[in-house]
């Protein structure tokens, strides 16, 4: 913008010189003003080039980082035949969490520390867990994509922290043991 304004002023001054043909001190003032505007335009252009180079470097660094991550991901995929299944389950889990958050109008755990009995409950808010209560506090998703409940309050399933590995709810664990799913 700055460069564009300077160039516009330069063009106006040029038209003024061409049309009125100033002499003596007047021409010196106009030429000095034109020189100053040209310097401002050049400086603004150099700033733009510098910003463009910085943006390019940032994008280039991010692309290199993504390439490195992709290579590491491909190596992990080659080494662990179950990695693809784990990734798909994680993606399904994230999709279910997003859907749950959209239904409840906020992020999971937005009522962290609140007791479900203390909260005013919207009758249209979805319920979860074996307790059939709304989302509150810390919750965990069952890793069975076909789980009928999907989300559970930590305290209802005896958890104190997020599981590090695949976690199945009590119902899905028993179905898994009986061979109803893998």
C-alpha positions in Angstrom: 0.0 0.0 0.0 2.8 2.4 1.0 4.6 1.7 -2.2 1.4 2.1 -4.3 0.7 5.5 -2.6 4.2 6.7 -3.3 4.0 5.7 -6.9 0.6 7.5 -7.2 2.1 10.7 -5.7 5.1 10.4 -8.1 2.7 10.1 -11.1 0.8 13.2 -9.9 4.0 15.2 -9.5 5.1 14.1 -13.0 1.8 15.3 -14.4 2.3 18.6 -12.5 5.8 19.1 -14.0 4.6 18.2 -17.5 1.5 20.4 -17.4 2.9 23.5 -15.5 6.6 23.3 -16.3 7.8 24.9 -13.1 11.1 26.8 -13.1 13.9 27.6 -10.7 13.2 26.8 -7.0 9.8 25.3 -7.8 11.4 22.6 -10.0 14.0 21.9 -7.4 11.3 21.4 -4.8 9.3 19.1 -7.1 12.3 17.1 -8.0 13.4 16.7 -4.4 9.9 15.5 -3.5 10.0 13.1 -6.4 13.4 11.7 -5.3 12.1 11.3 -1.7 8.9 9.5 -2.9 11.0 7.2 -5.2 13.2 6.3 -2.2 10.1 5.5 -0.1 8.7 3.4 -2.9 12.1 1.5 -3.3 12.3 1.0 0.5 8.7 -0.3 0.6 9.4 -2.6 -2.2 12.5 -4.0 -0.4 10.4 -4.6 2.7 7.9 -6.5 0.6 10.7 -8.7 -0.9 12.1 -9.3 2.6 8.7 -10.4 3.9 8.1 -12.6 0.8 11.5 -14.3 1.4 10.7 -14.8 5.1 7.3 -16.4 4.2 9.0 -18.6 1.6 11.6 -19.7 4.2 8.8 -20.5 6.7 6.9 -22.5 4.1 10.1 -24.3 3.0 10.9 -25.2 6.6 7.4 -26.5 7.2 7.5 -28.6 4.0 10.9 -30.1 5.1 9.4 -30.9 8.5 6.4 -32.6 6.8 8.6 -34.6 4.6 10.6 -35.8 7.6 7.4 -36.7 9.4 6.1 -38.5 6.3 9.3 -40.5 6.0 9.2 -41.5 9.7 5.5 -42.4 9.3 6.3 -44.6 6.3 9.1 -46.3 8.2 6.8 -47.0 11.2 4.1 -48.3 8.8 6.7 -50.7 7.2 7.9 -51.9 10.7 4.5 -52.4 12.4 1.9 -54.3 10.3 -0.8 -53.3 12.9 0.1 -49.6 12.6 -2.5 -49.0 9.9 -5.3 -50.5 12.1 -4.1 -48.4 15.1 -4.1 -45.3 12.9 -7.6 -46.0 11.6 -8.9 -46.7 15.1 -7.4 -43.4 16.3 -9.0 -41.5 13.4 -12.4 -43.1 14.2 -12.0 -42.2 17.8 -11.2 -38.6 16.9 -14.2 -38.5 14.5 -16.5 -39.8 17.3 -15.1 -37.2 19.7 -15.7 -34.4 17.2 -19.3 -35.6 16.7 -19.8 -35.9 20.4 -18.4 -32.4 21.0 -20.6 -31.0 18.2 -23.7 -32.6 19.7 -23.0 -31.3 23.2 -22.0 -27.9 21.9 -18.5 -27.9 23.3 -15.3 -29.7 24.1 -15.2 -32.8 26.2 -14.3 -32.1 29.8 -15.8 -28.6 29.7 -17.4 -29.3 33.0 -14.1 -30.6 34.5 -14.3 -31.0 38.2 -18.1 -30.6 38.3 -20.2 -33.3 39.7 -23.0 -34.3 37.3 -25.6 -33.9 40.0 -24.7 -30.2 40.4 -25.1 -29.3 36.8 -28.4 -28.1 35.2 -29.0 -30.6 32.4 -30.5 -29.7 29.1 -33.0 -32.4 28.3 -31.8 -32.4 24.6 -28.1 -32.8 25.6 -26.8 -36.3 24.6 -26.0 -38.8 27.4 -23.0 -41.1 27.6 -21.4 -43.8 29.7 -22.9 -46.6 31.7 -24.3 -44.0 34.1 -26.3 -42.4 31.2 -25.2 -38.9 32.2 -24.2 -35.9 30.1 -20.5 -35.2 29.2 -18.6 -33.8 32.2 -15.1 -34.2 33.7 -12.6 -36.4 32.0 -13.9 -39.0 29.6 -12.4 -41.8 27.5 -13.6 -43.3 24.3 -13.9 -47.0 23.8 -11.6 -48.2 20.9 -14.3 -50.5 19.5 -15.7 -48.4 16.6 -19.0 -50.2 17.0 -19.4 -49.5 20.7 -23.0 -48.5 21.4 -22.0 -46.1 24.2 -18.6 -44.8 22.9 -17.7 -42.4 25.7 -17.3 -43.0 29.4 -16.5 -40.9 32.5 -13.2 -41.9 34.1 -14.8 -42.5 37.5 -17.5 -44.7 36.1 -15.0 -47.1 34.6 -12.4 -46.9 37.3 -9.8 -44.8 35.5 -7.7 -42.1 37.0 -5.7 -41.2 33.8 -6.0 -41.6 30.1 -5.0 -45.1 29.0 -1.7 -45.4 27.1 -2.9 -48.3 25.0 -6.1 -49.5 23.3 -8.9 -49.3 25.8 -12.3 -51.1 25.6 -15.3 -50.5 27.8 -16.5 -53.3 30.1 -19.2 -54.3 27.6 -16.9 -54.4 24.6 -14.2 -56.3 26.7 -16.6 -59.0 27.4 -17.8 -59.1 23.7 -14.1 -59.3 22.7 -13.4 -62.2 25.0 -16.4 -64.1 23.7 -15.2 -63.5 20.1 -18.0 -61.2 19.0 -15.4 -58.8 17.5 -11.6 -58.6 17.2 
